[in-house]
Amino acid sequence: MKLFRLLAISLIMTLLLGAPARALTLLRDPDIEYALKQIATPILKAAGLSPTRTDILVIDDHSLNAFVVDRSAIFIHSGLILKMKNAAMLQSVIAHEAAHITNGHLVRRPVAIRNARTAAGIGAVLAGAAAAASGNSQVIAGAVAGASNSAMRLLMVHTRAQENAADQSGLRYMANAGVDPQGAVEVMEIFRGQEALSASRQDAYARTHPLSSDRYRVVKRLATGYAGHTKPNPKVDYWFARAKGKLSAFQRSPKWTLNRAGEYGFQDVKLMRQAAAYHRQSNLRKALKAMDGAIAARPKDPYYHELRGQILMESRQIKSAISAYGQAVNLAPNNALILGSYGRSLLAGGQVKKAAQVLEKSRARDGRDPRVVRDLAAAHAKLGNNGMASVLTAERYAMSGRLKDAGIHAKRASDLLPRGSAAWQRAQDVLSASKAAQKKRR
């Protein structure tokens, strides 16, 4: 599936503080998210977290950062993933963020942003993340409406004591999972010397995760002590190649990808990367040939069928795309992102009623995908369900931080929907968030 830039956040900081607007987006891709979950699972289990309840989500940002706001998700910037040279390095980042969860470092954060699965909550989380990474406490304070300044200054910014504790816990999780602790040292080496730079020149990770020479020495000592716990894990190595390989194929130039397609040593990953590169060059014949080769190697892989559907969909081969997405759904019937792609193709093919059913199933399983919300709103509008179309549009605007626009559509939905119904209550939630934001701006 294309790395859809799904969650554009035009930050309200421009209106609040005159600061330059900065956009954050989530890259929702079923293949990459599944691969990251495979990489994270040993670490999450070692940390006592449920892999089914803690997602690994990718922020589309070239800077190096990762953060958590509650137990439901660990957010990692795409730039950090591309910077990692091996699976152990990425697992060390996940272990560190998992430690912030298990060590209780989130309890002082505003209740208003803890639910990263609601429409307004998603917008607040990503607005706050960009603000925290900026290193400006005033910007942080203004990023999420309704939170006190003192509380917002703590948003996603850890103390040195918390960082030291997370380092120790994270390395213990790595050792218990059999992951090479040297990965943590290699990550620390990327950020060495950051404390000597001014805040404006530091990487986002250094601003939200205070660094020091003492931290580096402690991590290196702990890693040496855990060195004998390493257990090779070819499965994790494969999924690291898959995640980084696909991410880079859509973020680097096609020429760059084609020159390095086979660098990880997995033939199907090589073919998948070639397919993505050829597709971006608008060479449908070569893209499908490479994709069919990848599918032949892993015929029951739903994510390869999904990517084939994307290539066809974006080449306006709608009927064939529906078929490819249908195969992906048959192999992964409960994957929300694959269902969303399938519903989108059905909508493009004029099968509006069926599209609405599939898209609603997708939204019910993962409400953090604004493209699904947009498509579902379009389907309801075509079916004459204007109230539902309005509440969905309100939620989509709320996800993007456009709370004023969200409030307009939420009010419209409230007037059209049966009072007290579940959809009407969803509209009230957005309306409340919009009013709080407007009050904060005054």
VMD Tcl script that draws the C-alpha trace (Angstrom):
set ca {
  {0.00 0.00 0.00}
  {1.25 3.47 -0.76}
  {2.77 5.34 2.16}
  {-0.26 7.58 2.35}
  {0.43 10.91 4.00}
  {-2.70 10.48 5.97}
  {-2.61 12.66 9.01}
  {-1.53 16.14 7.88}
  {-1.44 18.43 10.86}
  {-1.52 22.16 10.08}
  {-0.56 23.06 13.60}
  {-2.65 25.64 15.40}
  {0.60 27.12 16.71}
  {0.58 29.64 13.87}
  {-2.69 31.08 15.09}
  {-1.81 30.78 18.76}
  {1.77 31.92 18.86}
  {2.79 33.18 15.45}
  {5.17 30.23 15.15}
  {5.80 28.71 11.71}
  {3.34 25.94 10.95}
  {4.80 22.49 10.78}
  {3.05 19.40 9.47}
  {3.24 15.95 10.93}
  {1.78 12.97 9.13}
  {1.28 9.33 9.92}
  {2.35 6.83 7.27}
  {-0.28 4.11 7.42}
  {0.94 1.09 5.52}
  {-0.21 -2.45 6.45}
  {3.03 -4.13 5.35}
  {5.32 -1.78 7.26}
  {3.14 -1.80 10.37}
  {3.01 -5.60 10.37}
  {6.78 -5.79 9.90}
  {7.37 -3.36 12.76}
  {5.05 -5.39 14.97}
  {7.10 -8.53 14.25}
  {10.26 -6.64 15.16}
  {8.69 -5.22 18.32}
  {6.92 -8.32 19.63}
  {9.90 -9.91 21.47}
  {10.65 -6.58 23.14}
  {7.05 -5.82 24.08}
  {6.62 -9.27 25.60}
  {9.82 -8.84 27.61}
  {8.48 -5.50 28.86}
  {5.19 -7.07 29.92}
  {3.22 -5.23 27.23}
  {0.71 -6.88 24.92}
  {1.79 -6.82 21.26}
  {-1.87 -6.79 20.27}
  {-2.55 -3.66 22.33}
  {0.57 -1.60 21.63}
  {0.92 -0.53 18.01}
  {4.08 0.70 16.31}
  {3.16 3.70 14.15}
  {5.36 5.66 11.74}
  {5.52 9.45 11.66}
  {6.45 10.87 8.25}
  {9.35 13.08 9.27}
  {12.99 12.93 8.21}
  {14.17 13.94 11.70}
  {15.28 11.34 14.23}
  {12.75 10.86 17.01}
  {10.43 8.43 18.77}
  {7.86 8.97 21.51}
  {4.93 7.56 23.44}
  {1.86 9.23 24.93}
  {-0.01 6.22 26.30}
  {0.15 2.42 26.24}
  {-1.65 2.12 22.91}
  {1.17 3.10 20.54}
  {4.85 3.81 20.08}
  {5.47 6.48 17.44}
  {8.72 6.37 15.43}
  {9.81 8.93 12.84}
  {10.55 7.55 9.39}
  {13.93 9.29 9.47}
  {14.94 7.29 12.52}
  {13.91 3.98 10.92}
  {15.94 4.77 7.80}
  {18.92 5.65 9.99}
  {18.93 2.27 11.72}
  {21.49 -0.16 10.28}
  {20.10 -3.35 11.79}
  {17.10 -4.75 13.62}
  {18.79 -4.57 17.05}
  {19.18 -0.79 16.73}
  {15.49 -0.37 15.97}
  {14.56 -2.79 18.75}
  {16.60 -0.72 21.19}
  {14.51 2.35 20.33}
  {11.32 0.34 20.86}
  {12.68 -1.06 24.14}
  {13.49 2.42 25.40}
  {10.03 3.77 24.58}
  {8.40 0.66 26.07}
  {10.35 1.37 29.25}
  {8.84 4.86 29.44}
  {5.44 3.16 29.44}
  {6.20 0.45 31.98}
  {8.14 2.78 34.29}
  {5.12 5.07 34.61}
  {6.69 8.11 32.96}
  {3.39 9.09 31.32}
  {1.22 9.56 34.39}
  {1.75 13.34 34.64}
  {0.63 14.00 31.09}
  {-2.75 15.62 30.43}
  {-5.70 13.25 30.42}
  {-6.97 15.09 27.32}
  {-4.22 13.59 25.15}
  {-4.03 10.10 26.58}
  {-6.49 8.52 24.20}
  {-4.59 8.40 20.92}
  {-7.46 6.54 19.25}
  {-10.05 9.35 19.20}
  {-10.34 11.86 16.38}
  {-9.48 14.93 18.46}
  {-6.96 12.93 20.49}
  {-4.99 11.97 17.39}
  {-4.72 15.59 16.28}
  {-3.68 16.65 19.77}
  {-1.02 13.96 20.05}
  {0.70 14.84 16.79}
  {0.43 18.57 17.37}
  {1.98 18.08 20.77}
  {4.69 15.84 19.35}
  {5.82 18.47 16.88}
  {5.71 21.09 19.59}
  {7.76 19.02 22.01}
  {10.36 18.29 19.35}
  {10.68 22.03 18.73}
  {12.16 22.45 22.21}
  {10.02 25.55 22.84}
  {7.98 25.16 26.02}
  {5.61 27.99 25.00}
  {4.86 26.20 21.75}
  {4.32 22.98 23.66}
  {1.91 24.73 25.99}
  {-0.16 26.05 23.10}
  {-0.21 22.89 21.04}
  {-3.12 21.14 22.73}
  {-6.19 23.10 23.65}
  {-7.54 22.64 27.14}
  {-4.33 21.57 28.88}
  {-2.60 23.76 31.44}
  {0.75 25.31 30.58}
  {2.52 23.54 33.43}
  {1.16 20.18 32.30}
  {1.94 20.75 28.64}
  {5.57 21.59 29.37}
  {5.92 17.92 30.30}
  {4.42 16.62 27.08}
  {6.75 14.00 25.57}
  {9.81 15.61 27.16}
  {11.57 13.28 29.58}
  {13.82 14.15 32.50}
  {17.37 12.87 32.75}
  {16.32 10.58 35.60}
  {13.57 9.09 33.43}
  {16.00 8.61 30.56}
  {18.48 6.78 32.77}
  {15.74 4.53 34.12}
  {14.42 3.84 30.60}
  {17.95 2.98 29.42}
  {18.36 0.42 32.17}
  {14.92 -1.12 31.72}
  {15.21 -1.11 27.92}
  {18.52 -2.95 27.98}
  {17.08 -5.50 30.36}
  {14.15 -6.08 27.99}
  {16.59 -6.53 25.10}
  {18.65 -9.06 27.07}
  {15.54 -11.01 28.10}
  {14.41 -11.06 24.46}
  {17.82 -12.24 23.25}
  {18.45 -9.03 21.30}
  {22.02 -7.78 20.86}
  {22.41 -4.93 23.41}
  {25.09 -3.38 21.21}
  {22.17 -2.00 19.19}
  {21.46 0.45 22.02}
  {25.08 1.60 22.06}
  {25.02 2.16 18.30}
  {21.89 4.29 18.61}
  {23.46 6.33 21.40}
  {26.52 6.90 19.23}
  {24.35 8.61 16.62}
  {23.41 11.25 19.17}
  {26.73 11.67 20.96}
  {27.74 15.31 21.36}
  {24.18 16.60 21.02}
  {24.22 18.10 24.52}
  {26.92 20.55 23.38}
  {24.67 21.99 20.67}
  {22.06 24.68 21.08}
  {18.46 23.44 21.25}
  {17.72 24.73 17.74}
  {20.53 22.59 16.29}
  {19.82 19.39 18.21}
  {18.01 16.43 16.70}
  {14.39 16.13 17.85}
  {15.31 12.99 19.77}
  {17.92 14.90 21.79}
  {15.38 17.58 22.68}
  {12.78 15.11 23.93}
  {15.27 12.57 25.36}
  {18.03 14.47 27.21}
  {21.48 13.08 26.39}
  {24.77 13.17 28.26}
  {28.21 11.58 28.23}
  {27.33 9.84 31.49}
  {24.28 8.23 29.87}
  {26.41 6.92 27.04}
  {28.96 5.42 29.42}
  {26.26 3.73 31.50}
  {24.54 2.28 28.41}
  {27.87 0.99 27.11}
  {28.67 -0.64 30.46}
  {25.25 -2.26 30.73}
  {25.43 -3.52 27.15}
  {28.77 -5.17 27.87}
  {27.27 -6.92 30.86}
  {24.36 -8.27 28.81}
  {26.52 -9.28 25.82}
  {26.15 -13.02 26.40}
  {22.37 -12.99 26.15}
  {22.17 -12.53 22.37}
  {20.19 -15.05 20.31}
  {20.12 -14.75 16.48}
  {16.61 -14.14 15.11}
  {16.45 -14.49 11.29}
  {12.71 -13.74 11.36}
  {13.29 -10.31 12.87}
  {16.13 -9.63 10.42}
  {13.78 -10.41 7.53}
  {11.04 -8.09 8.76}
  {13.55 -5.31 9.40}
  {14.65 -5.61 5.76}
  {11.01 -5.61 4.69}
  {10.04 -2.52 6.71}
  {13.10 -0.43 5.92}
  {13.19 -1.69 2.32}
  {9.63 -0.64 1.57}
  {9.87 2.63 3.45}
  {13.00 3.65 1.56}
  {11.50 2.52 -1.76}
  {8.75 5.10 -1.35}
  {10.86 7.83 0.22}
  {14.06 7.63 -1.83}
  {14.29 8.20 -5.56}
  {13.38 5.23 -7.82}
  {16.92 5.25 -9.24}
  {18.40 5.01 -5.74}
  {16.09 2.09 -4.93}
  {16.82 0.16 -8.13}
  {20.56 0.44 -7.51}
  {20.15 -1.00 -3.99}
  {17.09 -3.22 -4.31}
  {18.94 -6.42 -3.38}
  {21.05 -5.05 -0.53}
  {19.27 -7.04 2.19}
  {19.73 -10.45 0.57}
  {16.04 -11.44 0.42}
  {14.82 -12.06 -3.13}
  {11.17 -11.23 -2.48}
  {12.13 -7.96 -0.75}
  {14.30 -7.10 -3.74}
  {11.40 -7.69 -6.12}
  {8.99 -5.71 -3.93}
  {11.36 -2.75 -3.88}
  {11.81 -2.94 -7.64}
  {8.03 -3.01 -8.09}
  {7.66 0.13 -5.97}
  {10.41 1.90 -7.92}
  {9.02 0.97 -11.33}
  {5.55 2.02 -10.21}
  {6.87 5.42 -9.21}
  {8.42 5.66 -12.68}
  {4.95 4.90 -14.14}
  {6.21 1.66 -15.68}
  {3.20 -0.55 -15.02}
  {4.48 -3.55 -16.97}
  {7.76 -3.80 -15.06}
  {6.09 -3.02 -11.74}
  {3.57 -5.85 -12.14}
  {6.23 -8.28 -13.33}
  {8.36 -7.61 -10.24}
  {5.32 -7.73 -7.97}
  {4.17 -11.03 -9.44}
  {7.64 -12.42 -8.74}
  {7.39 -11.38 -5.09}
  {3.93 -12.93 -4.83}
  {5.19 -16.16 -6.40}
  {7.79 -16.36 -3.64}
  {5.19 -15.70 -0.92}
  {1.76 -16.49 -2.43}
  {-0.10 -16.24 0.90}
  {1.37 -12.89 1.87}
  {-1.60 -10.45 2.02}
  {0.66 -7.39 2.00}
  {2.17 -8.22 -1.39}
  {-1.32 -8.64 -2.85}
  {-2.25 -5.30 -1.26}
  {0.72 -3.58 -2.88}
  {-0.23 -5.11 -6.22}
  {-3.70 -3.64 -5.71}
  {-2.21 -0.22 -5.00}
  {-0.12 -0.30 -8.15}
  {-3.19 -1.18 -10.21}
  {-5.41 1.32 -8.42}
  {-3.01 4.20 -8.96}
  {-2.65 3.15 -12.60}
  {-6.46 3.46 -12.92}
  {-6.91 -0.28 -13.46}
  {-9.85 -0.28 -11.05}
  {-11.37 -3.67 -11.84}
  {-8.03 -5.45 -11.50}
  {-7.28 -3.47 -8.35}
  {-10.54 -4.65 -6.77}
  {-9.53 -8.23 -7.51}
  {-6.04 -7.81 -6.03}
  {-7.34 -6.10 -2.91}
  {-10.00 -8.81 -2.62}
  {-7.27 -11.46 -2.51}
  {-5.48 -9.49 0.18}
  {-8.68 -9.30 2.24}
  {-9.20 -13.05 1.90}
  {-5.73 -13.59 3.36}
  {-6.06 -10.94 6.11}
  {-9.80 -10.38 6.64}
  {-9.39 -8.34 9.82}
  {-6.62 -5.96 8.77}
  {-8.12 -2.46 8.94}
  {-5.71 -0.87 6.46}
  {-6.20 -3.60 3.85}
  {-9.96 -3.32 4.30}
  {-9.65 0.42 3.80}
  {-7.81 -0.05 0.51}
  {-10.37 -2.58 -0.66}
  {-13.25 -0.27 0.25}
  {-11.55 2.60 -1.60}
  {-11.29 0.52 -4.75}
  {-14.94 -0.56 -4.48}
  {-15.96 3.08 -4.13}
  {-13.91 3.99 -7.21}
  {-15.58 1.12 -9.05}
  {-19.07 2.40 -8.25}
  {-19.96 -0.33 -5.73}
  {-20.97 2.26 -3.16}
  {-23.10 0.18 -0.79}
  {-20.53 -2.61 -0.52}
  {-17.76 -0.01 -0.20}
  {-19.57 1.60 2.75}
  {-19.85 -1.75 4.51}
  {-16.16 -2.55 4.04}
  {-15.02 0.94 5.01}
  {-17.17 0.91 8.14}
  {-15.57 -2.38 9.16}
  {-12.16 -0.80 8.61}
  {-13.03 2.30 10.64}
  {-14.43 0.22 13.48}
  {-11.16 -1.70 13.74}
  {-8.87 1.33 13.50}
  {-10.31 4.82 13.78}
  {-6.93 6.52 13.21}
  {-7.04 6.39 9.41}
  {-8.45 9.67 8.09}
  {-8.38 8.47 4.49}
  {-10.84 5.71 5.42}
  {-12.94 8.30 7.26}
  {-12.91 10.52 4.16}
  {-13.90 7.66 1.85}
  {-16.62 6.49 4.23}
  {-18.02 10.02 4.37}
  {-18.09 10.11 0.57}
  {-19.89 6.76 0.47}
  {-22.53 7.92 2.96}
  {-23.03 11.15 1.01}
  {-23.62 9.14 -2.18}
  {-26.12 6.98 -0.28}
  {-27.97 10.05 1.01}
  {-26.90 9.60 4.65}
  {-25.96 13.23 5.15}
  {-25.82 13.10 8.93}
  {-23.28 10.29 8.92}
  {-21.30 12.02 6.18}
  {-21.13 15.16 8.34}
  {-19.99 13.44 11.53}
  {-17.30 11.56 9.63}
  {-16.11 14.78 8.00}
  {-16.02 16.42 11.43}
  {-13.86 13.59 12.76}
  {-11.49 13.82 9.81}
  {-10.97 17.54 10.40}
  {-10.44 16.89 14.10}
  {-7.71 14.38 13.30}
  {-5.89 17.00 11.27}
  {-6.09 19.62 14.03}
  {-8.61 21.75 12.09}
  {-10.94 21.98 15.04}
  {-12.83 25.05 13.84}
  {-13.83 23.25 10.62}
  {-14.50 20.11 12.65}
  {-16.91 22.05 14.83}
  {-18.88 23.34 11.85}
  {-19.46 19.82 10.52}
  {-20.10 18.42 14.01}
  {-22.85 21.01 14.51}
  {-24.36 20.09 11.16}
  {-24.22 16.39 12.10}
  {-25.89 17.11 15.46}
  {-28.82 18.74 13.68}
  {-29.24 15.82 11.26}
  {-28.66 12.76 13.46}
  {-31.11 11.28 15.98}
  {-30.42 12.88 19.35}
  {-28.71 10.45 21.71}
  {-27.58 8.03 18.99}
  {-24.00 6.77 18.90}
  {-23.19 8.90 15.85}
  {-24.79 11.96 17.50}
  {-22.60 11.40 20.57}
  {-19.50 11.22 18.35}
  {-20.49 14.59 16.93}
  {-20.83 15.98 20.47}
  {-17.32 14.79 21.33}
  {-15.86 16.65 18.36}
  {-18.01 19.71 19.07}
  {-16.71 19.82 22.66}
  {-13.10 19.63 21.46}
  {-13.76 22.40 18.94}
  {-15.30 24.69 21.56}
  {-12.38 24.05 23.93}
  {-9.93 24.97 21.18}
  {-11.78 28.17 20.34}
  {-11.86 29.15 24.01}
  {-8.13 28.51 24.33}
  {-7.39 30.83 21.40}
  {-9.26 33.77 22.90}
}
mol new
graphics top color blue
foreach p $ca { graphics top sphere $p radius 0.5 }
foreach p [lrange $ca 0 end-1] q [lrange $ca 1 end] { graphics top cylinder $p $q radius 0.2 }
display resetview
